[in-house]
Amino acid sequence: MTSQDKASTVSDALHYVKQYSGKLVLIKIGGSLLEDPELVKQLCQDLSLLRAVGIQLILVHGGGKAINQELQLHQIPTTFIDGLRVTTPETMNIVEMVLCGKINKMLVRTLNSMGVNVAGFSGADGNLFLCDQYSEHHGHVGKISKVNKDFLQTFLAGQYYDKGIIPVIAPVGINSQGSAMNINADWAASKLASALGVTKLIYLTDAAGINDKQGGLISETSLSELGQFVEDSVVTDGMLTKVKAIMSALDEGLPKVHIIGGKRKHSLIEELFTAEGVGTVCHKDIGLKVSHENEATTELSAIWR
């Protein structure tokens, strides 16, 4: 790469930095990524950089693999219906312990050690995620009925914002009786992003994005196409749940949602600060698709790549 090429690359990156500075980005971090200490360290470095250039961040994390391991250790059987964990009171105790007591605090410690101010809590704190029961068959699985934006806004404004505090949220909610409810992290991120009207919702996962039936990566798709993927069983298992959550976010007003691979080094930086981007971008409408090449030179579309 010549010095001129390098200068051009830096110029493009600074263009995106200018557009995203002060904007709110919600990142959902897949639980499987948090099992690798090196990936966690790399991710925290990238988050530190994003916050340093003025991007407001909210993190929602999963933890399914760690929950499975803990349930197995306690000899508690695991059953899934429609991709959601059937959650007995005994299972709920393990879910809350792992998500709120282990994974959330690990992220908080790691980010704090890198000089990034974070506050870790669950969706039960401040009644952030008020839930109804998803179904009788699922037990303590919650379906978010209300997001308490006022509670979260305290971390996004005033002295908290000036100090750069990032909310790190475990997907545990609360019902009207005060019982803890297990919330799928993809749905928690979707409902929170919709309620806050974030600039970007990014799903950071162990998959590179959405694949077609031949296994090839789909770089761009639309709400109607996602519905067809579900109907044709192009997406299954965990990706099916994620796609349904993304469809809900698009249907509720977000213009675009991104799925990117967290195992790719600095994928967040590449997604936010390059014209090409990575992974799959999901548009509300096929007519909103904008070529990546044009976005680098169009100020408005750069905000919404």
C-alpha positions as CSV (number, residue, x, y, z in Angstrom):
1,M,0.0,0.0,0.0
2,T,1.4,3.4,-1.0
3,S,1.5,6.4,1.3
4,Q,-1.3,7.9,-0.8
5,D,-3.4,4.8,-0.3
6,K,-2.8,4.9,3.4
7,A,-3.8,8.5,3.6
8,S,-7.0,7.8,1.7
9,T,-7.8,4.9,4.1
10,V,-7.3,7.2,7.1
11,S,-9.4,9.9,5.4
12,D,-12.3,7.5,4.9
13,A,-12.1,6.3,8.5
14,L,-12.1,9.8,9.8
15,H,-15.1,10.5,7.7
16,Y,-17.0,7.8,9.5
17,V,-15.6,8.9,12.9
18,K,-17.1,12.3,12.3
19,Q,-20.5,10.8,11.3
20,Y,-20.7,8.5,14.3
21,S,-19.3,10.7,17.0
22,G,-22.1,11.3,19.6
23,K,-24.3,8.7,18.0
24,L,-25.8,5.8,20.0
25,V,-24.8,2.3,19.0
26,L,-26.1,-0.9,20.7
27,I,-24.0,-4.0,20.4
28,K,-25.2,-7.4,21.3
29,I,-22.3,-9.7,22.2
30,G,-22.9,-13.4,21.6
31,G,-22.2,-15.6,24.7
32,S,-20.0,-18.0,22.8
33,L,-17.5,-15.2,22.0
34,L,-17.2,-14.5,25.7
35,E,-15.8,-18.0,26.3
36,D,-12.4,-17.0,24.7
37,P,-10.3,-14.7,26.9
38,E,-8.3,-13.5,23.9
39,L,-11.5,-12.6,21.9
40,V,-12.8,-10.8,25.0
41,K,-9.6,-8.8,25.4
42,Q,-9.6,-7.8,21.6
43,L,-13.3,-6.9,21.8
44,C,-12.7,-4.7,24.8
45,Q,-9.9,-2.9,23.1
46,D,-12.1,-2.1,20.1
47,L,-14.9,-0.9,22.4
48,S,-12.4,1.3,24.2
49,L,-11.4,2.8,20.8
50,L,-15.1,3.4,19.8
51,R,-15.8,5.2,23.1
52,A,-12.6,7.3,22.7
53,V,-13.8,8.7,19.4
54,G,-17.1,9.8,21.0
55,I,-19.5,7.0,20.1
56,Q,-22.1,6.3,22.8
57,L,-22.3,2.5,23.4
58,I,-24.7,0.1,25.1
59,L,-23.8,-3.5,25.4
60,V,-26.2,-6.5,25.8
61,H,-24.5,-9.8,26.3
62,G,-25.6,-13.5,26.1
63,G,-24.2,-16.5,27.8
64,G,-26.0,-19.6,26.6
65,K,-22.9,-21.8,26.5
66,A,-21.9,-20.9,30.0
67,I,-25.4,-21.5,31.3
68,N,-25.4,-25.0,29.6
69,Q,-22.1,-25.8,31.3
70,E,-23.4,-24.7,34.8
71,L,-26.7,-26.6,34.4
72,Q,-24.8,-29.7,33.4
73,L,-22.5,-29.3,36.5
74,H,-25.6,-29.1,38.7
75,Q,-27.2,-32.1,36.8
76,I,-30.2,-29.9,35.7
77,P,-31.6,-31.0,32.3
78,T,-32.0,-28.5,29.5
79,T,-34.9,-28.4,27.1
80,F,-35.6,-25.9,24.3
81,I,-38.9,-25.1,22.7
82,D,-39.0,-22.8,19.6
83,G,-35.3,-22.0,20.2
84,L,-36.0,-20.7,23.8
85,R,-34.8,-22.4,27.0
86,V,-37.5,-23.9,29.1
87,T,-36.7,-22.2,32.4
88,T,-37.9,-23.7,35.7
89,P,-37.3,-21.9,39.0
90,E,-34.2,-24.0,39.6
91,T,-32.9,-23.2,36.1
92,M,-33.7,-19.5,36.6
93,N,-31.4,-19.4,39.6
94,I,-28.5,-20.7,37.5
95,V,-29.3,-18.4,34.6
96,E,-29.3,-15.3,36.9
97,M,-26.1,-16.5,38.6
98,V,-24.2,-17.0,35.3
99,L,-25.5,-13.9,33.4
100,C,-25.5,-11.4,36.2
101,G,-22.9,-12.7,38.6
102,K,-20.3,-14.2,36.2
103,I,-20.4,-12.9,32.6
104,N,-21.6,-9.4,33.3
105,K,-19.0,-8.8,36.0
106,M,-16.2,-10.3,33.9
107,L,-17.0,-7.8,31.1
108,V,-17.1,-5.0,33.6
109,R,-13.8,-5.9,35.1
110,T,-12.1,-6.3,31.8
111,L,-13.3,-3.0,30.4
112,N,-12.5,-1.2,33.6
113,S,-9.0,-2.6,33.5
114,M,-8.6,-1.0,30.1
115,G,-9.6,2.4,31.4
116,V,-13.2,2.2,30.0
117,N,-15.9,3.3,32.5
118,V,-18.7,0.8,32.5
119,A,-21.7,0.0,34.7
120,G,-23.0,-3.6,34.8
121,F,-26.6,-4.5,35.6
122,S,-29.4,-6.7,34.5
123,G,-32.8,-5.8,32.9
124,A,-34.4,-6.3,36.3
125,D,-32.5,-3.3,37.7
126,G,-34.6,-0.2,37.6
127,N,-37.4,-2.3,36.0
128,L,-35.5,-1.8,32.7
129,F,-37.1,-4.9,31.2
130,L,-40.7,-5.5,32.4
131,C,-41.9,-8.9,31.2
132,D,-44.9,-11.0,30.6
133,Q,-44.6,-14.8,30.6
134,Y,-43.7,-16.0,27.1
135,S,-45.8,-19.1,27.5
136,E,-46.8,-21.6,30.2
137,H,-44.6,-24.2,28.6
138,H,-41.5,-22.0,28.8
139,G,-41.8,-21.3,32.5
140,H,-39.7,-18.3,33.6
141,V,-39.0,-17.1,30.1
142,G,-39.9,-13.4,29.6
143,K,-41.4,-11.5,26.7
144,I,-40.5,-7.8,27.1
145,S,-43.7,-5.7,27.5
146,K,-42.0,-2.4,28.4
147,V,-38.6,-0.9,28.4
148,N,-37.9,1.7,31.1
149,K,-36.0,4.2,29.0
150,D,-35.8,6.7,31.8
151,F,-33.6,4.4,33.9
152,L,-31.2,3.9,31.1
153,Q,-31.1,7.6,30.1
154,T,-29.3,8.4,33.4
155,F,-26.3,6.5,32.0
156,L,-26.5,8.2,28.6
157,A,-26.6,11.9,29.7
158,G,-25.2,14.3,32.1
159,Q,-22.3,13.4,34.4
160,Y,-22.5,9.7,33.4
161,Y,-22.0,10.5,29.8
162,D,-19.3,13.0,30.5
163,K,-17.5,10.2,32.4
164,G,-18.0,7.9,29.4
165,I,-19.9,5.3,31.3
166,I,-21.1,2.4,29.1
167,P,-24.1,0.3,30.3
168,V,-23.4,-3.5,30.2
169,I,-26.7,-5.3,30.4
170,A,-27.5,-8.9,31.3
171,P,-30.7,-10.2,29.7
172,V,-32.6,-10.9,32.8
173,G,-36.0,-9.1,33.3
174,I,-38.7,-8.9,35.9
175,N,-42.4,-9.6,35.9
176,S,-45.2,-7.8,37.7
177,Q,-44.9,-10.2,40.7
178,G,-41.2,-9.3,41.1
179,S,-39.9,-12.7,39.8
180,A,-36.8,-12.8,37.6
181,M,-37.4,-13.8,34.0
182,N,-35.0,-15.3,31.5
183,I,-34.9,-13.2,28.3
184,N,-33.3,-14.3,25.0
185,A,-30.4,-11.8,24.5
186,D,-31.2,-11.3,20.8
187,W,-34.7,-10.2,21.7
188,A,-33.5,-8.0,24.6
189,A,-31.2,-6.2,22.2
190,S,-33.9,-5.8,19.6
191,K,-36.5,-4.4,22.0
192,L,-34.0,-2.1,23.7
193,A,-32.7,-0.8,20.3
194,S,-36.2,-0.1,19.1
195,A,-37.2,1.7,22.3
196,L,-34.1,4.0,22.2
197,G,-34.1,4.5,18.4
198,V,-30.4,3.8,18.2
199,T,-28.3,4.8,15.2
200,K,-27.0,1.2,14.8
201,L,-27.8,-2.2,16.2
202,I,-25.0,-4.7,15.7
203,Y,-25.2,-8.4,16.5
204,L,-21.7,-9.6,17.2
205,T,-21.8,-13.4,16.8
206,D,-19.7,-16.5,16.1
207,A,-21.1,-16.6,12.6
208,A,-19.8,-14.3,9.8
209,G,-23.4,-13.3,9.0
210,I,-26.5,-14.8,7.4
211,N,-25.7,-17.6,4.9
212,D,-27.7,-18.7,1.9
213,K,-28.7,-22.3,1.3
214,Q,-25.3,-23.0,-0.4
215,G,-23.5,-21.6,2.6
216,G,-22.4,-18.4,1.0
217,L,-22.5,-15.1,3.0
218,I,-25.4,-12.8,2.2
219,S,-24.0,-9.3,2.4
220,E,-27.3,-7.4,2.2
221,T,-30.9,-8.3,2.6
222,S,-34.3,-6.8,3.4
223,L,-37.2,-7.3,5.8
224,S,-39.2,-9.1,3.2
225,E,-36.3,-11.4,2.2
226,L,-35.7,-12.2,5.9
227,G,-39.3,-13.4,6.1
228,Q,-38.7,-15.6,3.1
229,F,-35.6,-17.0,4.7
230,V,-37.6,-18.0,7.7
231,E,-40.4,-19.6,5.6
232,D,-37.9,-21.5,3.5
233,S,-35.8,-22.7,6.5
234,V,-32.7,-20.9,5.2
235,V,-32.1,-19.9,8.8
236,T,-32.4,-22.4,11.6
237,D,-31.6,-22.8,15.3
238,G,-29.9,-19.8,16.9
239,M,-29.8,-17.8,13.7
240,L,-33.6,-18.3,13.3
241,T,-34.2,-16.6,16.7
242,K,-31.7,-13.8,15.8
243,V,-33.4,-13.2,12.4
244,K,-36.8,-13.0,14.0
245,A,-35.5,-10.5,16.6
246,I,-34.0,-8.4,13.7
247,M,-37.3,-8.5,11.8
248,S,-39.0,-7.1,14.9
249,A,-36.5,-4.3,15.2
250,L,-36.8,-3.4,11.5
251,D,-40.6,-3.6,11.7
252,E,-40.5,-1.2,14.7
253,G,-38.6,1.5,12.9
254,L,-34.9,0.7,12.8
255,P,-33.8,1.3,9.2
256,K,-30.9,-1.2,9.4
257,V,-29.5,-4.0,11.6
258,H,-26.1,-5.6,11.2
259,I,-24.8,-9.2,11.9
260,I,-21.0,-9.5,12.0
261,G,-18.5,-12.1,13.0
262,G,-16.9,-11.5,16.3
263,K,-14.1,-14.0,15.6
264,R,-12.8,-11.7,12.8
265,K,-10.1,-9.4,14.2
266,H,-11.4,-5.9,14.7
267,S,-14.6,-6.6,12.9
268,L,-16.4,-3.8,14.8
269,I,-13.8,-1.3,13.6
270,E,-14.0,-2.6,10.1
271,E,-17.8,-2.4,10.1
272,L,-18.1,1.1,11.4
273,F,-15.1,2.8,9.8
274,T,-14.7,1.3,6.3
275,A,-16.8,1.7,3.2
276,E,-17.0,-2.0,2.6
277,G,-18.1,-3.2,6.0
278,V,-18.4,-6.8,7.0
279,G,-21.1,-9.4,7.6
280,T,-24.8,-9.0,6.7
281,V,-26.7,-5.7,6.7
282,C,-30.5,-6.1,7.0
283,H,-32.6,-3.2,5.6
284,K,-36.1,-2.4,6.4
285,D,-36.9,-2.2,2.7
286,I,-35.0,-3.4,-0.4
287,G,-35.3,0.1,-1.8
288,L,-33.1,1.4,1.0
289,K,-30.1,-0.5,-0.2
290,V,-27.1,1.7,-0.9
291,S,-23.8,0.5,-2.4
292,H,-20.9,0.6,0.0
293,E,-18.8,2.4,-2.6
294,N,-21.2,5.3,-2.7
295,E,-21.5,5.6,1.0
296,A,-18.0,6.7,1.5
297,T,-18.7,9.9,-0.4
298,T,-22.3,10.5,0.7
299,E,-22.5,12.1,4.1
300,L,-26.1,11.1,4.9
301,S,-25.8,7.5,3.8
302,A,-22.6,7.2,5.7
303,I,-24.6,7.5,8.9
304,W,-26.7,4.5,7.9
305,R,-24.4,2.1,6.1
